[in-house]
Structures are given as structure tokens and as C-alpha cells.
């Protein structure tokens, strides 16, 4: 049974006191990463850049783990540059995904909508192909449902036009 009580110190209701005693993952146990949905207008159509990672045999957005002391924003831009060769501006935060990685660790990835301002893609150790595709093609090509959910948010957002 859930109970609602007022904390004496703050007079803020506390719900389900037992839930507060659950053991939670410490920040050191959670893999923190960041990445980008790189977008552009091409022939009047919204396109997004997808990357193919040969090691995982998947199509996704460029992303990667934070380095020590790095902000999420800095990590997103660094990882996008490393994987795509594109220097990008952050346009806005779009959301995050959370899942269990291939090593069984909880992972949270924060994503920003980005626009490329310079650079050229060249295949590298992590990414062997980059494709600019329209939203419908991206939805079919993306390997993970969590990535398709972010795509829906970006595609439905009528605030992008002034940013691109």
C-alpha cells in the first residue's frame, strides 16, 4: 500500500517510503554517452545522417561515451566529429535513450539535433558508411526502435525549420 506522508523537514509529501530505500545504480555504474541527429534540408525535404557500424552491423546515429570531465554537449560534438568527420552546431536537445549495452551495463545516451557546418565523411575504424536519408527511409534503415522514437520527435517538430 502506498502511503503519502509529509516530511517534517520540508513539508513535501513523500510517497512510498519503501521505494526510496531501493538500491540504485551509482553514476559510476551507468555508461554515459552522447550523440547527434544531424539534419539538413535537401530539395525541400528533411534528411538525417545515419551511420553504419560494421562491428555491430547496425545503422544508428553517431554517438559515444563521455570522456573524463567532459560535458554531454562536448561529447556529442566530439563523437559526431570522430565518427562522421562533420563539425556540427548543436541546435537543441532532443531526448535520451536508455538500454543495456552489449556488456550488460545500463547505458544512457543524450542526443542533440545538429546541423553540419563543415567537414567531409571518410570511412574509419568505427563507421564504414554515412547516408543522408529522408525520414521514411531512416525509419526503415535504423536498427533500433529507440532510435526510431527519436526520429519521430524530430520529424514532428515544427520548430526545426528556422534552425536548419
N, C-alpha and C positions, 0 to 999 in steps of 0.2 A: 504494500500500500504506500503510495506516495503521500508525503505529508508536506505541508508548507508551514514553515516557521520563520519568525523574524530573528535575524542575527542581532544579538544585543549591541554589538559594536557599531554596526552600520544601519540597523533598522531596514535592511534589504531582505526581502524574502529569500529563504534558501529552500530549494526543492530537492526532495530525495536525498537526504543527508548521506545515505549509504552509497549512492553513486559517486559522491565526492571522494570516497576512500578507495575507489578503483585504482589499480596500478596503471599508470600511464607511461607511454614511451617517453624517454628523455630526449631532448633535442639531438643528442649525440647519436641516438639510435635511428633517427629518421634521416633518410637520404634527401637532402635538399637540392633542388635543381631549378633551372630557369631556361626559358626559350622564347621563340617568337613565331608568330604567324605573320610572315612577310606578305604584304598585299600590294597590289598595283591595279590600275585601270589600263586595260588593253583593248582597243577597239570598242570602248564604251562598256566593257564587261569587267566585273571584279574578278581578279585572279589571285591565287595564293601559291606560294612556293612550297613544294613538298620535297623532302629528301629521301633517298633510298639508302638504307644502311645495309651493306652486304653481310656483315657479321650476323645481324639479326634477321636478315631477309624480310625487311618491313619498309613501309612508307609512313613517314611521320613528319613532324615539324622539327626544325633544328632545335636542339636543347642539350643541356649537360649540367653536371654537378658544379656546385659552388666551390670556389677555392677559399682557403682560409682568409677570413676578414673581408671577403667580397660581398657586395650588396647583391640582391636579386636582380636589380636593373643592370648592374655592371656585368653580372654573369650571363644574363640573357644576351646582351650585345656581344660579349666576348665569344660565347658559344656559337652564335649565329655567324659571326665573322670566321671563326675557326672551321666550321662545317660547310659554309657556303661561299666564303670569300667576299661576302657583301657587308659593307658598312651600312648600318641601319640606324634610323632615328626611332625612338620609342614614340608611338602615337598615343596609346592608352593601355592600361591593364585590362586584360580580357577575362581572366579567370585562372583557375588552377585545376590540376588533375591529381588524384592520389591513387596509388595502387601498390601492389607488392612487386618488387623488382625480381629479376631472374635469380638473385641470390637469396630471396626470401625476406628481404628487408622492406619496411614501409618506405615509400618514396612519395614526395610531394613536389610537383613541378609547377612553377608560376609562369604564366605566359603573358606577353605583351603583343599587341598588334604593332607592326613595324612597317616602315617604308624604307626601301633601299635608296641610298644617295650616291653610292659609289661601289666599285668592285666588280669582279667577274668570278664566276664559279669555275673551279678546276677540281676534278676528282681527287680525293685524298683518302687517307687511311680509314676514316670513319664513314665517309659518304662518297658513293661512286656515281651518283646521278642526282641532279636537281631538275625538277619540272615545274614550270609555271602552268597552272591549270585553272579552269573555271570551277566554280563552286560545285556544280553537279559532278564533274569528273573527280574533283578532290574527295567528295563524299564516297565515291566508289573505290578510289585508289587507297585511301587511308586504311591502315591495317587494324586500328583500334577504335572501338566505339567511343572511348573517352576523347579521342582527337576529333571525331565527327561531331561530338557535342559542342566543342569549342568552335568549330566551323559554323554550326547553326547560329551561335551567338553572334559571330562576326557578320555572317550573311544577312541576318535580320536587323542589324544595327543601322539605322538610317543616319547615324551621326558620322559615319566614315567618310562620306563624300567630301566634306570640307577638309579632311585631314590628308587625303591621298593627293 
